[in-house]
C-alpha cells in the first residue's frame, strides 16, 4: 500500500486563495441552541452569507442579560455552507495542474 501525506500548505506550495477560510466554524451552544455569530465567520464567508442568506433566519440570543445579534442556528449555517458557499467554491476552483493530476491518479490507484 502506498500512502501519501501532504503538508498542510499543500504539496505543490501554498493553497490557492479560494481555499483559505473555506472551513466551517464550530457551533456555540446556549441552552440547547446550536448557533454561530456572523461576525465570527471568516471574511469570505461573511461577505457571501450576507449576499445570499434570507435575513429572516437571523436570530438574537440573550446571554447573561446581553443581546447577541446576527446569530444563525447551526443547522441553517450548515445547510447554507453546503448548498451555497461550498458549491460556489467548487464552481470557481482553479483547474489542477498536470503535477497535481498525476499525484491524484497515483494516490488513488
Backbone atoms as SQL, in Angstrom:
CREATE TABLE atoms (id INTEGER PRIMARY KEY, chain TEXT, resi INTEGER, resn TEXT, atom TEXT, x REAL, y REAL, z REAL);
INSERT INTO atoms VALUES
  (1, 'A', 1, 'UNK', 'N', 0.830, -1.189, 0.000),
  (2, 'A', 1, 'UNK', 'CA', 0.000, 0.000, 0.000),
  (3, 'A', 1, 'UNK', 'C', 0.870, 1.247, 0.000),
  (4, 'A', 2, 'UNK', 'N', 0.458, 2.202, -0.733),
  (5, 'A', 2, 'UNK', 'CA', 1.204, 3.443, -0.854),
  (6, 'A', 2, 'UNK', 'C', 0.345, 4.572, -0.296),
  (7, 'A', 3, 'UNK', 'N', 0.869, 5.279, 0.687),
  (8, 'A', 3, 'UNK', 'CA', 0.120, 6.361, 1.315),
  (9, 'A', 3, 'UNK', 'C', 0.908, 7.650, 1.176),
  (10, 'A', 4, 'UNK', 'N', 0.253, 8.683, 0.714),
  (11, 'A', 4, 'UNK', 'CA', 0.877, 9.988, 0.595),
  (12, 'A', 4, 'UNK', 'C', 0.411, 10.862, 1.740),
  (13, 'A', 5, 'UNK', 'N', 1.320, 11.560, 2.365),
  (14, 'A', 5, 'UNK', 'CA', 0.968, 12.528, 3.412),
  (15, 'A', 5, 'UNK', 'C', 1.471, 13.891, 2.952),
  (16, 'A', 6, 'UNK', 'N', 0.567, 14.801, 2.748),
  (17, 'A', 6, 'UNK', 'CA', 0.930, 16.121, 2.270),
  (18, 'A', 6, 'UNK', 'C', 0.967, 17.104, 3.427),
  (19, 'A', 7, 'UNK', 'N', 1.898, 18.026, 3.397),
  (20, 'A', 7, 'UNK', 'CA', 1.933, 19.051, 4.437),
  (21, 'A', 7, 'UNK', 'C', 0.679, 19.924, 4.362),
  (22, 'A', 8, 'UNK', 'N', 0.325, 20.583, 5.462),
  (23, 'A', 8, 'UNK', 'CA', -0.904, 21.389, 5.490),
  (24, 'A', 8, 'UNK', 'C', -0.993, 22.466, 4.419),
  (25, 'A', 9, 'UNK', 'N', 0.144, 22.975, 3.942),
  (26, 'A', 9, 'UNK', 'CA', 0.091, 24.040, 2.939),
  (27, 'A', 9, 'UNK', 'C', -0.122, 23.486, 1.544),
  (28, 'A', 10, 'UNK', 'N', -0.131, 22.197, 1.395),
  (29, 'A', 10, 'UNK', 'CA', -0.278, 21.598, 0.074),
  (30, 'A', 10, 'UNK', 'C', 1.085, 21.184, -0.460),
  (31, 'A', 11, 'UNK', 'N', 1.138, 20.114, -1.162),
  (32, 'A', 11, 'UNK', 'CA', 2.389, 19.564, -1.651),
  (33, 'A', 11, 'UNK', 'C', 3.057, 20.479, -2.670),
  (34, 'A', 12, 'UNK', 'N', 2.291, 21.176, -3.440),
  (35, 'A', 12, 'UNK', 'CA', 2.846, 21.993, -4.507),
  (36, 'A', 12, 'UNK', 'C', 2.886, 23.469, -4.146),
  (37, 'A', 13, 'UNK', 'N', 3.040, 23.770, -2.880),
  (38, 'A', 13, 'UNK', 'CA', 3.111, 25.159, -2.444),
  (39, 'A', 13, 'UNK', 'C', 1.848, 25.556, -1.707),
  (40, 'A', 14, 'UNK', 'N', 1.733, 26.819, -1.386),
  (41, 'A', 14, 'UNK', 'CA', 0.555, 27.292, -0.651),
  (42, 'A', 14, 'UNK', 'C', -0.723, 27.036, -1.429),
  (43, 'A', 15, 'UNK', 'N', -1.791, 26.780, -0.703),
  (44, 'A', 15, 'UNK', 'CA', -3.074, 26.562, -1.350),
  (45, 'A', 15, 'UNK', 'C', -3.564, 27.866, -1.977),
  (46, 'A', 16, 'UNK', 'N', -4.250, 27.774, -3.102),
  (47, 'A', 16, 'UNK', 'CA', -4.792, 28.985, -3.723),
  (48, 'A', 16, 'UNK', 'C', -5.733, 29.700, -2.767),
  (49, 'A', 17, 'UNK', 'N', -5.899, 31.000, -2.959),
  (50, 'A', 17, 'UNK', 'CA', -6.724, 31.818, -2.091),
  (51, 'A', 17, 'UNK', 'C', -8.139, 31.310, -1.922),
  (52, 'A', 18, 'UNK', 'N', -8.640, 30.586, -2.905),
  (53, 'A', 18, 'UNK', 'CA', -10.023, 30.116, -2.834),
  (54, 'A', 18, 'UNK', 'C', -10.226, 29.149, -1.661),
  (55, 'A', 19, 'UNK', 'N', -9.153, 28.484, -1.228),
  (56, 'A', 19, 'UNK', 'CA', -9.298, 27.516, -0.153),
  (57, 'A', 19, 'UNK', 'C', -9.075, 28.123, 1.223),
  (58, 'A', 20, 'UNK', 'N', -8.563, 29.338, 1.270),
  (59, 'A', 20, 'UNK', 'CA', -8.345, 29.977, 2.557),
  (60, 'A', 20, 'UNK', 'C', -9.692, 30.271, 3.191),
  (61, 'A', 21, 'UNK', 'N', -9.815, 30.002, 4.452),
  (62, 'A', 21, 'UNK', 'CA', -11.035, 30.270, 5.209),
  (63, 'A', 21, 'UNK', 'C', -12.239, 29.540, 4.637),
  (64, 'A', 22, 'UNK', 'N', -12.034, 28.357, 4.088),
  (65, 'A', 22, 'UNK', 'CA', -13.156, 27.646, 3.499),
  (66, 'A', 22, 'UNK', 'C', -13.714, 26.581, 4.434),
  (67, 'A', 23, 'UNK', 'N', -13.259, 26.551, 5.660),
  (68, 'A', 23, 'UNK', 'CA', -13.741, 25.566, 6.613),
  (69, 'A', 23, 'UNK', 'C', -14.938, 26.114, 7.384),
  (70, 'A', 24, 'UNK', 'N', -15.804, 25.204, 7.788),
  (71, 'A', 24, 'UNK', 'CA', -16.930, 25.603, 8.635),
  (72, 'A', 24, 'UNK', 'C', -16.408, 25.883, 10.038),
  (73, 'A', 25, 'UNK', 'N', -17.040, 26.828, 10.713),
  (74, 'A', 25, 'UNK', 'CA', -16.678, 27.074, 12.103),
  (75, 'A', 25, 'UNK', 'C', -17.533, 26.174, 12.985),
  (76, 'A', 26, 'UNK', 'N', -17.090, 25.985, 14.213),
  (77, 'A', 26, 'UNK', 'CA', -17.827, 25.139, 15.143),
  (78, 'A', 26, 'UNK', 'C', -18.974, 25.915, 15.765),
  (79, 'A', 27, 'UNK', 'N', -19.987, 25.170, 16.152),
  (80, 'A', 27, 'UNK', 'CA', -21.169, 25.778, 16.763),
  (81, 'A', 27, 'UNK', 'C', -20.883, 26.187, 18.203),
  (82, 'A', 28, 'UNK', 'N', -21.541, 27.247, 18.603),
  (83, 'A', 28, 'UNK', 'CA', -21.604, 27.613, 20.011),
  (84, 'A', 28, 'UNK', 'C', -22.908, 27.029, 20.527),
  (85, 'A', 29, 'UNK', 'N', -22.979, 26.778, 21.821),
  (86, 'A', 29, 'UNK', 'CA', -24.199, 26.222, 22.401),
  (87, 'A', 29, 'UNK', 'C', -24.654, 27.102, 23.553),
  (88, 'A', 30, 'UNK', 'N', -25.949, 27.352, 23.572),
  (89, 'A', 30, 'UNK', 'CA', -26.531, 28.081, 24.689),
  (90, 'A', 30, 'UNK', 'C', -27.951, 27.569, 24.898),
  (91, 'A', 31, 'UNK', 'N', -28.179, 26.998, 26.066),
  (92, 'A', 31, 'UNK', 'CA', -29.498, 26.464, 26.435),
  (93, 'A', 31, 'UNK', 'C', -30.110, 25.610, 25.330),
  (94, 'A', 32, 'UNK', 'N', -29.326, 24.697, 24.811),
  (95, 'A', 32, 'UNK', 'CA', -29.816, 23.771, 23.793),
  (96, 'A', 32, 'UNK', 'C', -29.839, 24.317, 22.382),
  (97, 'A', 33, 'UNK', 'N', -29.400, 25.554, 22.188),
  (98, 'A', 33, 'UNK', 'CA', -29.380, 26.145, 20.848),
  (99, 'A', 33, 'UNK', 'C', -27.961, 26.075, 20.305),
  (100, 'A', 34, 'UNK', 'N', -27.793, 25.428, 19.171),
  (101, 'A', 34, 'UNK', 'CA', -26.513, 25.431, 18.460),
  (102, 'A', 34, 'UNK', 'C', -26.561, 26.593, 17.484),
  (103, 'A', 35, 'UNK', 'N', -25.591, 27.496, 17.578),
  (104, 'A', 35, 'UNK', 'CA', -25.620, 28.697, 16.744),
  (105, 'A', 35, 'UNK', 'C', -24.214, 29.161, 16.412),
  (106, 'A', 36, 'UNK', 'N', -24.147, 30.079, 15.463),
  (107, 'A', 36, 'UNK', 'CA', -22.905, 30.789, 15.141),
  (108, 'A', 36, 'UNK', 'C', -23.236, 32.274, 15.089),
  (109, 'A', 37, 'UNK', 'N', -22.215, 33.109, 15.251),
  (110, 'A', 37, 'UNK', 'CA', -22.364, 34.549, 15.067),
  (111, 'A', 37, 'UNK', 'C', -21.705, 34.913, 13.738),
  (112, 'A', 38, 'UNK', 'N', -22.394, 35.687, 12.941),
  (113, 'A', 38, 'UNK', 'CA', -21.857, 36.039, 11.626),
  (114, 'A', 38, 'UNK', 'C', -20.495, 36.703, 11.726),
  (115, 'A', 39, 'UNK', 'N', -20.287, 37.512, 12.755),
  (116, 'A', 39, 'UNK', 'CA', -19.025, 38.231, 12.903),
  (117, 'A', 39, 'UNK', 'C', -17.840, 37.296, 13.135),
  (118, 'A', 40, 'UNK', 'N', -18.092, 36.067, 13.533),
  (119, 'A', 40, 'UNK', 'CA', -17.006, 35.124, 13.804),
  (120, 'A', 40, 'UNK', 'C', -16.658, 34.263, 12.592),
  (121, 'A', 41, 'UNK', 'N', -17.394, 34.445, 11.511),
  (122, 'A', 41, 'UNK', 'CA', -17.088, 33.705, 10.293),
  (123, 'A', 41, 'UNK', 'C', -15.855, 34.297, 9.619),
  (124, 'A', 42, 'UNK', 'N', -15.125, 33.484, 8.856),
  (125, 'A', 42, 'UNK', 'CA', -14.046, 34.053, 8.039),
  (126, 'A', 42, 'UNK', 'C', -14.628, 35.108, 7.091),
  (127, 'A', 43, 'UNK', 'N', -13.825, 36.060, 6.710),
  (128, 'A', 43, 'UNK', 'CA', -14.287, 37.203, 5.908),
  (129, 'A', 43, 'UNK', 'C', -15.010, 36.767, 4.636),
  (130, 'A', 44, 'UNK', 'N', -14.469, 35.780, 3.932),
  (131, 'A', 44, 'UNK', 'CA', -15.099, 35.346, 2.681),
  (132, 'A', 44, 'UNK', 'C', -16.503, 34.805, 2.930),
  (133, 'A', 45, 'UNK', 'N', -16.663, 34.075, 4.036),
  (134, 'A', 45, 'UNK', 'CA', -17.988, 33.550, 4.356),
  (135, 'A', 45, 'UNK', 'C', -18.926, 34.672, 4.798),
  (136, 'A', 46, 'UNK', 'N', -18.418, 35.611, 5.569),
  (137, 'A', 46, 'UNK', 'CA', -19.250, 36.740, 5.999),
  (138, 'A', 46, 'UNK', 'C', -19.824, 37.482, 4.792),
  (139, 'A', 47, 'UNK', 'N', -18.972, 37.766, 3.837),
  (140, 'A', 47, 'UNK', 'CA', -19.415, 38.501, 2.654),
  (141, 'A', 47, 'UNK', 'C', -20.457, 37.717, 1.878),
  (142, 'A', 48, 'UNK', 'N', -20.178, 36.449, 1.662),
  (143, 'A', 48, 'UNK', 'CA', -21.086, 35.605, 0.859),
  (144, 'A', 48, 'UNK', 'C', -22.413, 35.374, 1.571),
  (145, 'A', 49, 'UNK', 'N', -22.376, 35.146, 2.882),
  (146, 'A', 49, 'UNK', 'CA', -23.610, 34.861, 3.605),
  (147, 'A', 49, 'UNK', 'C', -24.508, 36.091, 3.652),
  (148, 'A', 50, 'UNK', 'N', -23.918, 37.260, 3.754),
  (149, 'A', 50, 'UNK', 'CA', -24.720, 38.494, 3.770),
  (150, 'A', 50, 'UNK', 'C', -25.375, 38.738, 2.409),
  (151, 'A', 51, 'UNK', 'N', -24.738, 38.268, 1.331),
  (152, 'A', 51, 'UNK', 'CA', -25.292, 38.414, -0.015),
  (153, 'A', 51, 'UNK', 'C', -26.416, 37.422, -0.290),
  (154, 'A', 52, 'UNK', 'N', -26.359, 36.255, 0.318),
  (155, 'A', 52, 'UNK', 'CA', -27.243, 35.160, -0.099),
  (156, 'A', 52, 'UNK', 'C', -28.251, 34.699, 0.945),
  (157, 'A', 53, 'UNK', 'N', -28.042, 35.004, 2.197),
  (158, 'A', 53, 'UNK', 'CA', -28.900, 34.461, 3.253),
  (159, 'A', 53, 'UNK', 'C', -30.172, 35.280, 3.426),
  (160, 'A', 54, 'UNK', 'N', -31.274, 34.599, 3.629),
  (161, 'A', 54, 'UNK', 'CA', -32.533, 35.251, 3.963),
  (162, 'A', 54, 'UNK', 'C', -32.393, 35.798, 5.383),
  (163, 'A', 55, 'UNK', 'N', -32.502, 37.102, 5.535),
  (164, 'A', 55, 'UNK', 'CA', -32.268, 37.728, 6.844),
  (165, 'A', 55, 'UNK', 'C', -33.291, 37.305, 7.899),
  (166, 'A', 56, 'UNK', 'N', -34.407, 36.706, 7.476),
  (167, 'A', 56, 'UNK', 'CA', -35.386, 36.191, 8.438),
  (168, 'A', 56, 'UNK', 'C', -34.820, 35.038, 9.271),
  (169, 'A', 57, 'UNK', 'N', -33.738, 34.429, 8.792),
  (170, 'A', 57, 'UNK', 'CA', -33.129, 33.316, 9.520),
  (171, 'A', 57, 'UNK', 'C', -32.229, 33.779, 10.666),
  (172, 'A', 58, 'UNK', 'N', -31.856, 35.055, 10.674),
  (173, 'A', 58, 'UNK', 'CA', -31.004, 35.576, 11.742),
  (174, 'A', 58, 'UNK', 'C', -31.796, 35.654, 13.045),
  (175, 'A', 59, 'UNK', 'N', -31.137, 35.295, 14.136),
  (176, 'A', 59, 'UNK', 'CA', -31.780, 35.316, 15.441),
  (177, 'A', 59, 'UNK', 'C', -30.955, 36.153, 16.409),
  (178, 'A', 60, 'UNK', 'N', -31.597, 36.535, 17.512),
  (179, 'A', 60, 'UNK', 'CA', -30.922, 37.219, 18.608),
  (180, 'A', 60, 'UNK', 'C', -30.998, 36.290, 19.802),
  (181, 'A', 61, 'UNK', 'N', -29.924, 36.240, 20.575),
  (182, 'A', 61, 'UNK', 'CA', -29.883, 35.390, 21.761),
  (183, 'A', 61, 'UNK', 'C', -29.492, 36.259, 22.947),
  (184, 'A', 62, 'UNK', 'N', -30.249, 36.150, 24.037),
  (185, 'A', 62, 'UNK', 'CA', -29.900, 36.900, 25.241),
  (186, 'A', 62, 'UNK', 'C', -29.091, 35.991, 26.158),
  (187, 'A', 63, 'UNK', 'N', -27.865, 36.410, 26.423),
  (188, 'A', 63, 'UNK', 'CA', -26.957, 35.657, 27.290),
  (189, 'A', 63, 'UNK', 'C', -26.517, 36.576, 28.418),
  (190, 'A', 64, 'UNK', 'N', -26.843, 36.193, 29.635),
  (191, 'A', 64, 'UNK', 'CA', -26.494, 36.988, 30.819),
  (192, 'A', 64, 'UNK', 'C', -26.949, 38.440, 30.695),
  (193, 'A', 65, 'UNK', 'N', -28.164, 38.635, 30.186),
  (194, 'A', 65, 'UNK', 'CA', -28.721, 39.970, 30.077),
  (195, 'A', 65, 'UNK', 'C', -28.229, 40.775, 28.885),
  (196, 'A', 66, 'UNK', 'N', -27.343, 40.204, 28.078),
  (197, 'A', 66, 'UNK', 'CA', -26.810, 40.894, 26.908),
  (198, 'A', 66, 'UNK', 'C', -27.375, 40.259, 25.643),
  (199, 'A', 67, 'UNK', 'N', -27.877, 41.080, 24.723),
  (200, 'A', 67, 'UNK', 'CA', -28.429, 40.562, 23.473),
  (201, 'A', 67, 'UNK', 'C', -27.304, 40.388, 22.461),
  (202, 'A', 68, 'UNK', 'N', -27.201, 39.183, 21.945),
  (203, 'A', 68, 'UNK', 'CA', -26.212, 38.861, 20.912),
  (204, 'A', 68, 'UNK', 'C', -26.945, 38.866, 19.568),
  (205, 'A', 69, 'UNK', 'N', -26.588, 39.796, 18.696),
  (206, 'A', 69, 'UNK', 'CA', -27.233, 39.942, 17.387),
  (207, 'A', 69, 'UNK', 'C', -26.543, 39.109, 16.320),
  (208, 'A', 70, 'UNK', 'N', -27.178, 39.040, 15.162),
  (209, 'A', 70, 'UNK', 'CA', -26.612, 38.387, 13.976),
  (210, 'A', 70, 'UNK', 'C', -26.174, 36.953, 14.239),
  (211, 'A', 71, 'UNK', 'N', -27.030, 36.202, 14.902),
  (212, 'A', 71, 'UNK', 'CA', -26.771, 34.786, 15.130),
  (213, 'A', 71, 'UNK', 'C', -27.572, 33.975, 14.120),
  (214, 'A', 72, 'UNK', 'N', -27.095, 32.795, 13.855),
  (215, 'A', 72, 'UNK', 'CA', -27.741, 31.897, 12.916),
  (216, 'A', 72, 'UNK', 'C', -27.698, 30.503, 13.516),
  (217, 'A', 73, 'UNK', 'N', -28.831, 29.817, 13.501),
  (218, 'A', 73, 'UNK', 'CA', -28.821, 28.454, 14.023),
  (219, 'A', 73, 'UNK', 'C', -27.836, 27.633, 13.204),
  (220, 'A', 74, 'UNK', 'N', -27.148, 26.721, 13.875),
  (221, 'A', 74, 'UNK', 'CA', -26.088, 25.974, 13.212),
  (222, 'A', 74, 'UNK', 'C', -26.633, 25.120, 12.075),
  (223, 'A', 75, 'UNK', 'N', -27.829, 24.594, 12.234),
  (224, 'A', 75, 'UNK', 'CA', -28.412, 23.777, 11.156),
  (225, 'A', 75, 'UNK', 'C', -28.595, 24.612, 9.882),
  (226, 'A', 76, 'UNK', 'N', -28.979, 25.882, 10.040),
  (227, 'A', 76, 'UNK', 'CA', -29.138, 26.760, 8.883),
  (228, 'A', 76, 'UNK', 'C', -27.782, 27.127, 8.286),
  (229, 'A', 77, 'UNK', 'N', -26.790, 27.348, 9.144),
  (230, 'A', 77, 'UNK', 'CA', -25.426, 27.627, 8.674),
  (231, 'A', 77, 'UNK', 'C', -24.884, 26.426, 7.903),
  (232, 'A', 78, 'UNK', 'N', -25.069, 25.228, 8.439),
  (233, 'A', 78, 'UNK', 'CA', -24.577, 24.014, 7.769),
  (234, 'A', 78, 'UNK', 'C', -25.211, 23.852, 6.394),
  (235, 'A', 79, 'UNK', 'N', -26.523, 24.080, 6.320),
  (236, 'A', 79, 'UNK', 'CA', -27.218, 23.970, 5.042),
  (237, 'A', 79, 'UNK', 'C', -26.696, 25.020, 4.061),
  (238, 'A', 80, 'UNK', 'N', -26.564, 26.264, 4.522),
  (239, 'A', 80, 'UNK', 'CA', -26.049, 27.330, 3.668),
  (240, 'A', 80, 'UNK', 'C', -24.648, 27.006, 3.177),
  (241, 'A', 81, 'UNK', 'N', -23.802, 26.546, 4.089),
  (242, 'A', 81, 'UNK', 'CA', -22.413, 26.252, 3.739),
  (243, 'A', 81, 'UNK', 'C', -22.340, 25.203, 2.629),
  (244, 'A', 82, 'UNK', 'N', -23.110, 24.122, 2.783),
  (245, 'A', 82, 'UNK', 'CA', -23.065, 23.034, 1.803),
  (246, 'A', 82, 'UNK', 'C', -23.720, 23.414, 0.478),
  (247, 'A', 83, 'UNK', 'N', -24.838, 24.121, 0.541),
  (248, 'A', 83, 'UNK', 'CA', -25.593, 24.364, -0.682),
  (249, 'A', 83, 'UNK', 'C', -25.212, 25.646, -1.405),
  (250, 'A', 84, 'UNK', 'N', -24.717, 26.641, -0.699),
  (251, 'A', 84, 'UNK', 'CA', -24.398, 27.924, -1.337),
  (252, 'A', 84, 'UNK', 'C', -22.897, 28.165, -1.373),
  (253, 'A', 85, 'UNK', 'N', -22.262, 28.188, -0.223),
  (254, 'A', 85, 'UNK', 'CA', -20.845, 28.574, -0.154),
  (255, 'A', 85, 'UNK', 'C', -19.937, 27.528, -0.800),
  (256, 'A', 86, 'UNK', 'N', -20.053, 26.289, -0.390),
  (257, 'A', 86, 'UNK', 'CA', -19.162, 25.245, -0.885),
  (258, 'A', 86, 'UNK', 'C', -19.397, 24.988, -2.371),
  (259, 'A', 87, 'UNK', 'N', -20.655, 24.982, -2.802),
  (260, 'A', 87, 'UNK', 'CA', -20.925, 24.727, -4.218),
  (261, 'A', 87, 'UNK', 'C', -20.366, 25.854, -5.084),
  (262, 'A', 88, 'UNK', 'N', -20.415, 27.089, -4.615),
  (263, 'A', 88, 'UNK', 'CA', -19.858, 28.219, -5.355),
  (264, 'A', 88, 'UNK', 'C', -18.332, 28.103, -5.434),
  (265, 'A', 89, 'UNK', 'N', -17.712, 27.630, -4.361),
  (266, 'A', 89, 'UNK', 'CA', -16.260, 27.458, -4.361),
  (267, 'A', 89, 'UNK', 'C', -15.846, 26.416, -5.383),
  (268, 'A', 90, 'UNK', 'N', -16.596, 25.323, -5.460),
  (269, 'A', 90, 'UNK', 'CA', -16.242, 24.258, -6.391),
  (270, 'A', 90, 'UNK', 'C', -16.367, 24.726, -7.832),
  (271, 'A', 91, 'UNK', 'N', -17.361, 25.570, -8.108),
  (272, 'A', 91, 'UNK', 'CA', -17.540, 26.101, -9.460),
  (273, 'A', 91, 'UNK', 'C', -16.356, 26.959, -9.878),
  (274, 'A', 92, 'UNK', 'N', -15.808, 27.722, -8.947),
  (275, 'A', 92, 'UNK', 'CA', -14.747, 28.662, -9.300),
  (276, 'A', 92, 'UNK', 'C', -13.358, 28.166, -8.920),
  (277, 'A', 93, 'UNK', 'N', -13.249, 26.913, -8.502),
  (278, 'A', 93, 'UNK', 'CA', -11.939, 26.374, -8.134),
  (279, 'A', 93, 'UNK', 'C', -11.042, 26.295, -9.359),
  (280, 'A', 94, 'UNK', 'N', -9.769, 26.610, -9.188),
  (281, 'A', 94, 'UNK', 'CA', -8.848, 26.540, -10.322),
  (282, 'A', 94, 'UNK', 'C', -8.622, 25.089, -10.752),
  (283, 'A', 95, 'UNK', 'N', -8.364, 24.900, -12.020),
  (284, 'A', 95, 'UNK', 'CA', -8.104, 23.560, -12.538),
  (285, 'A', 95, 'UNK', 'C', -6.785, 23.040, -11.967),
  (286, 'A', 96, 'UNK', 'N', -6.710, 21.726, -11.815),
  (287, 'A', 96, 'UNK', 'CA', -5.481, 21.120, -11.306),
  (288, 'A', 96, 'UNK', 'C', -4.381, 21.216, -12.353),
  (289, 'A', 97, 'UNK', 'N', -3.157, 21.364, -11.859),
  (290, 'A', 97, 'UNK', 'CA', -2.013, 21.347, -12.764),
  (291, 'A', 97, 'UNK', 'C', -1.737, 19.900, -13.139),
  (292, 'A', 98, 'UNK', 'N', -0.909, 19.685, -14.148),
  (293, 'A', 98, 'UNK', 'CA', -0.566, 18.325, -14.562),
  (294, 'A', 98, 'UNK', 'C', 0.059, 17.553, -13.411),
  (295, 'A', 99, 'UNK', 'N', 0.904, 18.212, -12.615),
  (296, 'A', 99, 'UNK', 'CA', 1.565, 17.554, -11.488),
  (297, 'A', 99, 'UNK', 'C', 0.547, 17.118, -10.440),
  (298, 'A', 100, 'UNK', 'N', -0.409, 18.002, -10.139),
  (299, 'A', 100, 'UNK', 'CA', -1.434, 17.671, -9.147),
  (300, 'A', 100, 'UNK', 'C', -2.306, 16.521, -9.642),
  (301, 'A', 101, 'UNK', 'N', -2.621, 16.519, -10.927),
  (302, 'A', 101, 'UNK', 'CA', -3.448, 15.459, -11.504),
  (303, 'A', 101, 'UNK', 'C', -2.711, 14.126, -11.427),
  (304, 'A', 102, 'UNK', 'N', -1.412, 14.125, -11.686),
  (305, 'A', 102, 'UNK', 'CA', -0.614, 12.907, -11.617),
  (306, 'A', 102, 'UNK', 'C', -0.583, 12.363, -10.206),
  (307, 'A', 103, 'UNK', 'N', -0.391, 13.232, -9.207),
  (308, 'A', 103, 'UNK', 'CA', -0.374, 12.803, -7.822),
  (309, 'A', 103, 'UNK', 'C', -1.725, 12.202, -7.438),
  (310, 'A', 104, 'UNK', 'N', -2.819, 12.819, -7.875),
  (311, 'A', 104, 'UNK', 'CA', -4.152, 12.294, -7.586),
  (312, 'A', 104, 'UNK', 'C', -4.318, 10.905, -8.171),
  (313, 'A', 105, 'UNK', 'N', -3.868, 10.721, -9.385),
  (314, 'A', 105, 'UNK', 'CA', -4.003, 9.406, -10.033),
  (315, 'A', 105, 'UNK', 'C', -3.156, 8.365, -9.305),
  (316, 'A', 106, 'UNK', 'N', -1.936, 8.726, -8.924),
  (317, 'A', 106, 'UNK', 'CA', -1.071, 7.778, -8.233),
  (318, 'A', 106, 'UNK', 'C', -1.598, 7.448, -6.843),
  (319, 'A', 107, 'UNK', 'N', -2.124, 8.443, -6.143),
  (320, 'A', 107, 'UNK', 'CA', -2.588, 8.253, -4.776),
  (321, 'A', 107, 'UNK', 'C', -3.818, 7.364, -4.715),
  (322, 'A', 108, 'UNK', 'N', -4.634, 7.364, -5.755),
  (323, 'A', 108, 'UNK', 'CA', -5.894, 6.618, -5.711),
  (324, 'A', 108, 'UNK', 'C', -5.909, 5.440, -6.667),
  (325, 'A', 109, 'UNK', 'N', -4.744, 4.998, -7.073),
  (326, 'A', 109, 'UNK', 'CA', -4.642, 3.858, -7.979),
  (327, 'A', 109, 'UNK', 'C', -4.903, 2.570, -7.256);
